[in-house]
Amino acid sequence: MDKILIQQYLQTSNQYSCLWTGHLTYQKQEEGARQFLIIAGCGWLNTQPFDKSRILIIKSDQNTGFQGLIYNKHMRWDTLQELEEESKLLKEAPLSFGGPLVTCGMPLVALTRRAVGSQYPEVAPGTYFLGQSATLHEIEEIRSGNQRVSDYWFFLGFSSWGWDQLFDEIAQGAGNLSEEHEKELLDWPWLY
């Protein structure tokens, strides 16, 4: 898929979200973002942290670029010593390395299967993205007993590219748009 085709794909109707699966599959979306999967290619071979990565693009905007989550690099909660308190609370939920960008004091983002109106963008059918502030809020809801930890998949950090940067990297073979079925993403990982 070349840059022009990807740009047309991302700039079509703001009212739908699309997860690239070899053909376009649309889901209604209020936020208007367009989502797709990228599978690491030869250009990212031996390039940490993207080597062998599967990345869900969760936000795209021509001005701010792309944000994504690496979703196939699972972690153990006990490896995060600086999050010891959260680790005890959240250890029943899966944790993955989302990418190299981490904000001090707000290192986690999340996916949830719990719909909260149109408050959070739906990135796959029945799966919603929570940014850093929203994730902190939901952790407090879990702590207070108002939410179940099993409805969340947490990520340490996220990934980001400039608008042209991602197109250029895909053109150079760094990644490929996925032709795999979207169900893979919806399967919550086993705990490690």
HELIX and SHEET records of a PDB file:
HELIX    1   1 LYS A    3  GLN A   11  1                                   9    
HELIX    2   2 CYS A   42  TRP A   44  5                                   3    
HELIX    3   3 TRP A   77  THR A   79  5                                   3    
HELIX    4   4 GLN A   81  LEU A   83  5                                   3    
HELIX    5   5 GLU A   84  LEU A   90  1                                   7    
HELIX    6   6 GLN A  132  ARG A  143  1                                  12    
HELIX    7   7 VAL A  149  ASP A  151  5                                   3    
HELIX    8   8 TRP A  163  ALA A  171  1                                   9    
HELIX    9   9 LYS A  183  LEU A  186  1                                   4    
SHEET    1   A 2 TYR A  16  TRP A  20  0                                        
SHEET    2   A 2 LEU A  24  LYS A  28 -1                                        
SHEET    1   B 5 SER A 159  TRP A 161  0                                        
SHEET    2   B 5 GLY A  65  ILE A  70 -1                                        
SHEET    3   B 5 ARG A  54  ASP A  61 -1                                        
SHEET    4   B 5 PHE A  36  ALA A  40 -1                                        
SHEET    5   B 5 GLY A 175  LEU A 177 -1                                        
SHEET    1   C 6 HIS A  74  MET A  75  0                                        
SHEET    2   C 6 LEU A  95  PHE A  97 -1                                        
SHEET    3   C 6 TYR A 152  LEU A 156  1                                        
SHEET    4   C 6 LEU A 108  THR A 112 -1                                        
SHEET    5   C 6 THR A 127  LEU A 130 -1                                        
SHEET    6   C 6 GLU A 122  ALA A 124 -1                                        
END                                                                             
